[in-house]
Amino acid sequence: MSWLKKLRENWLEPFFFYGNNPLSLIGGSITTASAITWWTFWIMDLVSNALNNPYLGLIFFFLLPILFVGGLLMIAVGVFFRREKLHRGGQIPSTYPKLDLNNSVFRHGFLIVLVATAVNLVIVGTATYQGISYMDSAQFCGESCHVMHPQWVAYQHSPHAHVACVECHVGSGFHSYVDAKMQGTKQLFEVAFHDYPRPITVPLNALRPARATCEECHNPRRFTGDKLIVLNSFGNDEKNTEATTVLVLHLNLIHREHLSHFVYTATDDSDQKIIAVTAPNGKGGERQFVDTNWTGPVKGVTRVMDCMDCHNQATHIFRTPEKALDAAMAHGSPSPSLPYVHKEGMALIQAKYSSQEEAGKKITAALINYYKTNYPAVWVNQRALVEQAAKSLVGVYDQNVFPSMKVGWGTYPNNIGHMDYPGCFRCHDGNHTAKDGKTIPNDCTTCHNILAVQESNPKILQQLGITTDAVPSI
C-alpha cells in the first residue's frame, strides 16, 4: 500500500466522515474564510502598501488568527463528539466513504463547506475592511482608547482638528508600518492590564520627523516676513482690567536659522534641559555651544532640530491657567463685566479636585456662592452671565486638567516663546558658548520686536486700525 493510499484511507477518509457534522462544517468555513482574508490583505499590502494603518496589527495578529484557530477547534470538537456518538451507538463503519463527489455524504459536506466559506468570506472581509476604516479614524484613537482622553480633548480644540491622527502618528513604508503595528499591540496589552503611564508622554524622538508630518502641509521656508502678535490679558482687580502686549515676530529669521541642521543634546526625553548645541560654523565645519553651567560630559538624548522642537504642541495644546482663562475672557465668557471674575476664576480652576466631575460641581457652586454673598445685585441682575461664567470656567478646566491621567496645569510644557516655560531660553539663555568664545544670542530683537507691553489701548493698534476685540488672545 502506497503512502498516499494509507494517508487517504487511514486519515483523510475518517476525517471527512467524522467531520460531516454542523459544528465541524461551520468551523471549516470560518477557518478557510479567515485564511483567505489574511492572505488577500497581506498580498494587497505587499504589492501596493495600500493598507498602511497603525491598527492592522489588531486584525492581523489577533482577530484573524483567533478566527482561524477557533475554526480549527470547532472542527476538532465536532469530529470528537460525532465519533463518540457513533461509537456509543455501535455505528462505526468498517470502511469509510471514499473521497468522491459522486458519494452523496462527501458531496453534501463539501457543498456545505463551500457555501459557508463563501458567506463567511464576505462577512469576515467586510468586517475587516470596516474595522480598518474605523480604526483609521480620529474617533477610534480618541474615544475607544480612553487613556488618550486628554490628547483627544486637546486635539478637538486644536488647529488640526480636521486632520486624522494617523496622518501624523503613522509613517509610510514597511518599517513604519510594522513599527506602528507593534506599538499598537504593545499599547493594547498596556491598556488591558492597566499598565499604561500616567500621564501619557511621547518623546520627540519617538515621533515621525516633521518633514514627514508637518511639512506635508506646511513649508516652513515659505513662512517668511514678519507676523504681528497681539496678546490680551486680564488683571485681578475688580474691573478685570484688560492689558495688551503687541510684538512682531521675525519669521524669516526664526525659520531660516532653526532649519540649519542644528543638533542638540538634552539631559532627558523631555528636551527641557539642553546642554549642548552643534551648529554649522559657516566654513564647512561645525561649532559646539555648551552650557557653561554644565560640568558633566556632553551626552544624553541627541536630536536634529526640526519644527516639533519649538512647535511641540501643534495639535495637543495644553495651556497655562492664565493663558486659558485670558483666552476665554477675550472671547467673552467669563464676561469681563463681572467683578473680580478673573481673580476668582484663577483660584477656582487651580484648586485641587479628585476628578473633573468634582471640579465641575465645586467650581460652579463656589462661583455662584461668591456673587450671591459678595455681589447680590450682580447675582440678581446678571444671573445668566454668572452661570455662563461658571460653565466657561468648568470648560477651561476640563480642556486642560485630567486628574485620572495625572494631567495638571503645566504637565505638558509648551516650547513656543519663553514666558511660561524655558522654551527659547533652553538654548538662547546667554550661557551656551563655543570654545572660540561665540555665544548663542539671547538679544530680544533677534526673534521679535516688542511694540507695546501690557498697555490698556496700545497706540500702535490704533494706528493700524486694529481693535483688541478683533484679535483673540493666544
Residue pairs with C-beta under 8 A, 6 or more apart in sequence:
8 99
9 96
12 99
13 96
13 97
13 98
13 99
14 96
15 79
16 96
16 97
16 99
16 106
16 109
17 93
17 96
17 97
17 105
18 24
18 78
18 79
18 82
18 83
18 86
19 25
19 28
19 75
19 78
19 79
19 82
19 109
20 82
20 105
20 106
20 108
20 109
21 78
21 79
21 81
21 82
22 78
23 74
23 75
23 77
23 78
23 81
24 74
24 75
24 76
24 77
24 78
24 79
24 82
25 78
25 109
25 112
25 113
25 116
26 71
26 74
26 116
27 70
27 71
27 72
27 73
27 74
27 75
27 76
27 77
27 78
28 71
28 74
28 75
28 113
28 116
28 117
29 71
29 113
29 116
29 117
29 119
29 120
30 67
30 68
30 70
30 71
30 74
30 120
30 124
31 67
31 68
31 71
31 72
31 75
32 71
32 113
32 117
32 120
32 121
33 67
33 117
33 120
33 121
33 123
33 124
33 125
34 64
34 65
34 67
34 68
34 71
34 120
34 124
35 68
36 117
36 121
37 64
37 121
37 124
37 125
37 128
38 60
38 64
38 68
40 125
41 51
41 56
41 59
41 60
41 128
42 60
44 50
44 51
45 51
45 52
45 56
45 177
49 172
49 173
49 174
49 177
51 132
52 170
52 172
52 176
52 177
53 132
53 135
53 136
53 166
53 170
53 180
54 135
54 166
54 169
54 170
54 180
54 181
54 183
54 184
55 132
55 135
55 136
55 140
55 181
55 184
56 132
56 135
56 177
56 181
57 180
57 181
57 182
57 184
57 185
58 135
58 184
58 185
58 188
59 128
59 131
59 132
60 181
61 181
61 185
62 185
63 128
63 131
64 124
64 128
67 124
83 92
86 92
97 103
97 105
97 106
98 106
99 106
100 106
101 107
101 110
134 140
136 164
136 166
137 164
138 152
138 155
138 164
138 165
141 148
141 152
141 165
141 166
141 169
142 148
142 149
142 151
142 152
142 155
142 156
142 165
143 152
145 187
145 191
147 191
147 196
147 200
147 405
148 200
149 402
149 404
149 405
150 199
150 200
150 316
150 318
150 402
150 405
150 407
151 200
151 316
153 398
153 399
153 402
154 315
154 316
154 317
154 318
154 399
155 161
155 165
155 315
155 316
157 317
157 399
158 314
158 315
158 316
158 317
159 314
159 315
160 168
160 314
160 315
163 217
163 315
167 213
167 216
168 207
168 208
168 213
168 315
169 180
169 207
169 208
170 176
170 177
170 180
170 208
171 177
171 179
171 180
171 208
171 212
172 212
176 208
187 196
189 195
190 196
198 404
198 405
198 406
199 402
199 405
199 406
199 407
199 411
199 412
200 405
201 269
201 270
203 269
203 270
203 271
203 301
204 269
204 271
204 303
204 308
204 309
204 312
205 269
205 301
205 303
207 213
207 308
209 306
210 306
210 307
210 308
211 306
214 220
214 306
214 307
214 308
214 311
214 314
215 307
218 307
220 255
220 259
220 307
221 255
221 256
221 259
223 251
223 252
223 255
224 251
224 252
224 255
225 251
225 252
226 248
226 249
226 250
226 251
226 252
227 248
227 249
227 251
228 246
228 247
228 248
228 464
229 246
229 247
229 248
229 249
229 448
229 474
230 244
230 245
230 246
230 461
230 466
230 468
230 471
231 244
231 245
231 246
231 247
231 473
231 474
232 242
232 243
232 244
232 326
232 330
232 468
232 471
232 472
232 473
233 242
233 243
233 244
233 245
233 322
233 326
233 454
233 473
234 240
234 241
234 242
234 243
234 325
234 326
234 329
234 336
234 342
235 241
235 242
235 243
235 342
236 340
236 342
236 343
236 346
237 340
237 343
238 339
238 340
239 336
239 339
240 329
240 336
240 338
240 339
240 340
240 341
240 342
241 456
242 336
242 456
242 468
243 454
243 455
243 456
244 452
244 454
244 455
244 456
244 457
244 458
244 461
244 468
245 450
245 452
245 453
245 454
245 455
246 450
246 451
246 452
246 455
246 458
246 460
246 461
247 448
247 449
247 450
247 451
248 448
248 449
248 451
249 447
249 448
250 446
250 447
250 448
250 449
253 446
253 447
254 447
258 305
258 309
258 310
259 305
259 306
260 279
260 280
261 279
261 280
261 304
261 305
262 277
262 278
262 279
262 304
262 305
263 277
263 278
263 279
263 302
263 303
263 304
263 305
264 271
264 274
264 276
264 277
264 278
264 302
264 303
264 305
264 309
264 427
265 274
265 275
265 276
265 277
265 298
265 299
265 300
265 301
265 302
266 272
266 273
266 274
266 275
266 300
266 301
266 303
267 273
267 275
267 300
267 301
268 300
268 301
269 301
270 413
271 301
271 303
271 309
271 415
271 426
272 413
272 421
272 422
272 426
273 426
274 291
274 426
274 427
274 432
275 290
275 291
275 294
275 298
275 300
276 288
276 289
276 290
276 291
276 294
276 298
276 432
277 288
277 289
277 427
277 432
277 440
278 286
278 287
278 288
278 289
279 286
279 287
279 288
279 289
280 286
280 287
281 287
287 434
287 436
287 438
288 298
288 434
288 435
289 427
289 432
289 433
289 434
289 438
289 439
289 440
290 298
290 432
290 433
290 434
291 429
291 431
291 432
292 431
292 432
292 433
293 431
303 309
307 314
308 314
309 415
310 415
310 416
310 423
310 424
311 415
311 416
312 413
312 414
312 415
312 416
313 412
313 414
313 415
313 416
316 412
317 414
318 400
318 407
318 411
318 412
318 414
319 327
319 399
319 400
319 414
320 409
320 410
320 420
321 346
321 349
321 350
321 396
321 400
321 409
322 346
322 420
323 420
323 473
323 474
324 349
324 396
324 399
324 400
325 334
325 342
325 345
325 346
325 349
325 393
325 396
326 473
327 472
327 473
327 474
328 334
328 392
328 393
328 395
328 396
329 335
329 336
329 341
329 342
329 473
330 468
330 472
330 473
331 472
333 388
333 389
333 391
333 392
334 341
334 342
334 345
334 388
334 389
334 392
334 393
335 341
335 385
335 388
335 389
336 342
337 382
337 385
338 371
338 378
338 382
338 385
338 386
338 389
339 375
339 378
341 389
344 367
344 370
345 367
345 389
345 393
345 396
348 362
348 363
348 366
348 367
348 393
349 363
349 393
349 396
349 397
349 401
350 409
351 359
351 362
351 363
353 359
353 362
353 397
353 401
353 403
354 403
355 403
355 404
356 397
356 398
356 401
356 402
356 403
356 404
359 394
359 397
359 398
359 401
359 403
360 394
360 397
360 398
363 390
363 393
363 394
363 397
364 390
364 391
364 393
364 394
367 386
367 389
367 390
367 393
368 379
368 386
368 387
368 390
371 378
371 379
371 386
372 379
378 386
379 386
400 407
400 409
401 407
401 408
401 409
413 420
413 421
413 422
413 423
414 420
414 421
414 423
415 421
415 422
415 423
415 424
415 426
416 423
417 423
417 424
418 424
418 425
418 428
422 429
424 447
425 442
427 440
428 440
428 441
428 442
428 446
429 440
429 442
430 439
430 440
430 441
430 442
431 439
432 439
432 440
433 439
433 440
444 450
451 458
451 460
452 458
452 459
452 460
452 461
457 468
461 467
461 468
